[in-house]
Amino acid sequence: MPLDVQTASVAIQEAYQFASINPDVMKDIPCYCGCGDIGHASNYACYVSNVDDRGNLTTNNWLYRSIGFVMLAVVGITTQIKQRS
């Protein structure tokens, strides 16, 4: 996790952790915050920008650095999915 996320609220940390270990769930969830304009095809892309051949993740700190509605919407969606899993 990016350092910024490690020092963020528990809800943000848990959202990043859940998204990174549940790609099959998160890839099926569209993101409704408008990030499709920057290439995100799913809620998963809001958290993970790359997975290399060894399975190492590059997290997307765009979400954490965004403010207001965007961050709240994405984390809110993830929290709801996590509670249902």
C-alpha positions in Angstrom: 0.0 0.0 0.0 1.2 3.5 -0.7 2.5 5.4 2.4 -0.4 7.8 2.0 -2.9 5.0 2.3 -1.0 3.4 5.3 -1.6 6.6 7.2 -5.2 7.1 6.1 -8.4 6.2 7.9 -9.1 2.6 8.7 -12.0 2.6 6.2 -9.6 3.6 3.4 -7.0 1.1 4.4 -9.5 -1.8 4.6 -11.0 -0.8 1.2 -7.5 -1.0 -0.4 -6.8 -4.3 1.3 -10.2 -5.8 0.3 -9.9 -4.7 -3.3 -6.4 -6.0 -3.7 -7.2 -9.5 -2.4 -10.6 -9.8 -4.1 -10.0 -8.9 -7.8 -12.7 -11.2 -9.1 -15.3 -9.5 -7.0 -14.1 -6.0 -7.6 -13.6 -6.4 -11.4 -17.3 -7.1 -11.7 -18.3 -3.9 -10.0 -18.4 -0.8 -12.2 -17.3 2.4 -10.6 -19.9 5.2 -10.7 -17.7 8.1 -9.8 -16.7 9.0 -13.3 -13.2 7.5 -13.3 -14.0 5.7 -16.6 -12.7 8.9 -18.3 -9.2 8.0 -17.0 -9.4 4.4 -18.2 -10.8 2.6 -15.2 -13.1 -0.2 -16.3 -14.1 -1.3 -12.8 -14.0 -0.5 -9.1 -10.8 -2.7 -8.9 -8.9 -0.3 -11.2 -9.5 2.5 -8.7 -7.3 0.6 -6.3 -4.9 -1.5 -8.4 -3.1 0.0 -11.4 -0.9 -3.0 -12.3 -0.2 -6.6 -11.5 3.2 -7.9 -12.7 4.0 -11.5 -13.8 4.9 -12.4 -10.3 1.6 -11.2 -8.9 3.0 -8.1 -7.3 0.5 -5.2 -7.2 1.0 -1.6 -7.9 -1.7 0.2 -6.0 -3.3 3.2 -7.5 -3.0 6.1 -5.1 -5.2 8.2 -7.3 -8.1 7.2 -5.2 -6.5 8.3 -1.9 -5.3 11.6 -3.4 -8.8 12.4 -4.8 -11.1 14.3 -2.5 -14.7 14.6 -1.7 -17.3 12.7 -3.5 -15.0 10.5 -5.6 -13.1 9.0 -2.7 -16.3 8.6 -0.6 -18.2 6.9 -3.5 -15.5 4.4 -4.3 -14.7 3.5 -0.7 -18.5 3.4 0.1 -19.0 0.9 -2.8 -16.1 -1.2 -1.6 -17.3 -1.2 2.0 -20.8 -2.4 0.9 -19.3 -5.2 -1.2 -17.0 -6.2 1.7 -19.9 -6.5 4.1 -21.9 -8.7 1.7 -18.9 -11.1 1.1 
